[in-house]
Amino acid sequence: MTDRPPHDTGVPTSRRAARAAAQSTASAPGGAAPSRDASRLEYAPASAAEHRASAHAPASRDQAQGEQPTHQQAPRAAAPAVGTLDALFTGEVSTHEVGAVPSRHDRDRKKSRIAKWVVLVVILAIVGGIGVGAAWVWNTYEPQIRSVMGWEEPKDFEPGEATGEVLVTVVGGDTGSTISQTLFDQGVTKTPTAFYDHLIATAQNPTFQPGVYALQQRMTSEAALALILDPTSKRQNAAQLREGLTMDQTVEVLAQGTGMPVEDFTAAVADPAAYGVAADTLEGWLFPATYQFDPGLSAADIVRTMVDRTVESLNAAGVPEDRREEILTTASIIQREARLSDDFYKVSRVIANRLTDGMRLQMDSTAQYGYDEMHDGTASSSAAALEDDNAWNTYVREGLPAGPIANPGDKAIDAAMHPAEGPWLYFVTWNMDTGETIFSATYEEHQAGIDQWHAWCDANDNRGC
């Protein structure tokens, strides 16, 4: 999340718009590269009119009040300049060009030799684990360094390593890219892009049928693809609902897994009171788990099973009955915002601290839910989503959103009830592959975390940014 200093009343540029503006400026003939100075580029222009003209980011009321968002909504920095370490790792220059000044004479040879020594020193520092800076460079640029040095590890598991069984759900609308991430999350493939890279390398574009498939952990991408395309590996009358799905997605998965019409489930979730839920919708109440349903159950029977499982989780976390909707709402934000389970309790504390301090939550997940753009594969929110005045958008709404934004699991519910102790008001997930997140108590610390996220995005083709 990108934050404005309290004295700045300009309009925040959405991360998407800022990234496009930065790329446009960097590529324009004679255009100057944008500064990374947070007091200038990242919060300029200073008026709503200038923002609309330069970055297409309309004003949101919270920024006019000087509120400070908590997540990663940060303008993207300019592309690395030629001769920098970023430029080396992104392939824009070679080791011969690092630090070189254009010349018609042999001075370039001397500078290229110096550049090689510089690169060698950096790599030796990384390998030897010298200093925090070296560790940061390695964490940020590991794939690029491995590529340059020929140290790349295999992206896929070896044949014969597969073990055990794992159920993987393919949802309607899933693509090779989204399935690739799901397979990695489930421990089926070795890296988030292995499956997708296999599809590209073999020029395949199959049609994926929704359903629950029985696979194994530590499979090759080729073997995983074969099972997903094999109808005999599809489980019948089963549904695997992963954490963070919305109610609409859950209804689709239930229909696909059971073979029942989606209209049956749509009708079954229409009346929360029938299941003892005092809320307008069952959003957040359909517990995420793997279900094997007995034949003959109705859609209402299935929905009741899931609601009852949510009540079990609430009771286990010690949630009073009159706080159930509140805790589910908080838990759903935690489920969507935290990438690592160990961070759930810290994100819960950020939410609690912000509410206590009277700050707006300004969570991207709530803006995306209210604007129906939660599932486009990026952590960024559009400018339109950030300013849309709906009951879930915590960029324009005080306190918690109107209700849950997704189905939280056991850990998210427990975290919502029992936040960690800490002073944090901000967090930024700086590595979109591993989910590593930096929590900060001050605005200045948070800006340093955003810079680290910028560097990772620049080095990884803005993957998931």
Steps between C-alpha positions, in 0.01 A plus 500: 500500500629843411453780746492876482657724758230657719565847355450389139142542379560382144326200352679163512582345169375143476778247465386402153476858379830596659677205344365594157595865549853408610550272202363764262732766638803272484433403140403842361762666276707732712289413804665519837486194722266550796660563837454251781490782754176433687452868572502586131415243234306254711264768626492726198311666345365682802149561376213274394487663158865433434460137608212443267695649214828315564409169657124462456458455877190678633489637852395292798366677806732330747809648341355849519477439874863392519432134575779250443421169332659187633565276204708517184318759293826657381590674177748297305853628469660568165685229314861457619747734339771361278810421700320411824479165677127485415580543132753218513256254656211594275716438194501860376879516513783251515782481750709692244262794523459529879655829608620575144499850352445509124837564332667461164822384659633204692389638836195275467720193532640620830153581630364162394781331695408712803135408451585130506680545829200686640265219401740241641519682832120516521466130427773406748327710764176314433657155502688579819191644666679829572266758640133579482544678168642190334212291632253753361664493156492121499135482610396757242711391203558128564349378169697759299827426681454126451431560131809721452726255684348183359382391846134460412317225683250280314153655495333160511524191717671195355292204380453241773482750790118503517353387829173491692174651377375856480168629371515798266198702394470655155246782508306622199705771330835367623784536251838334468649782704254480790513119507880522505486705822241264652715195430798666668291605801384139540854364484445327166761694300835644605456865396203734438570519126610142427164381367440812293855491360439139395186600311691775320802282423281224354263742321191362675180690571258236633146560622488435874184347642395623847504244776702336777795293378709244688869577443820442696757723660840555334378420149648614172290756316456254215356235733276753676359618167426142394293436815311829479401412144409141598126468587569194716700710750202728563327439834123465486262671744788684662594863544825656612448858615823683559528787744425843360228406250195722479147366538441525125813296432402248766159446340671429167743250656216319678304467178803375309594249769155354563354522152196686635370811322664821617151648534430253784790637702419860411152447643638317805727790606234766444352477852769521774233488774418141398839403641485717811721775353404856590649665193390620159703236313696182570823661378770375738280223647570219251800338663794416271587130514502184290158336506384157384120518499267203532278440198148633539585809703320817390674829434356634826640199690845568357486870585388418855800267541735783404334760723511259796873451438550878515317513834734228631800711405352813661429312821849349507649851478280618788294741293185626680183451298438874472847553344487225239439726200763749616767232548418333169533838328842560656607141432401526135726804456785317672445200273523715187785728613745265677705278272669290772305339783757622753408857405126460567527618860715802403254611232227465762699735725537756218122498459443535875757780536353695211148471636617605845684803359197606296680444170331357195605142429565570131543135407523426130305177539191690617519747212540213254206308649268799487598567138500131395865478399634260764607223268707654223830356625658821629531668839437839342172686518380719218438870558129440438488233771675722753254788461178302453262594781364162608441347842806274484764745383707590806675774302177701520323332794583540870557185704438148373323434169132412493573128533744221413671509161594130476489167685766494777652183642572393858826690537363827362202480737727431798731787395206740477407414858857492634726753321872498571648764725683771307507867394451441126285731289627400155606194305620427149551163335829561323549155340194394304632144452582413861256735672768652723354808664647799684305644795572856609401733781597824324435650162873531429560131569208412275643706213824300525294183470322638194837573339595136556172391340570732204840337450351150507231592248758660268716187519210259442302649212236644738377146566193526725573866575 
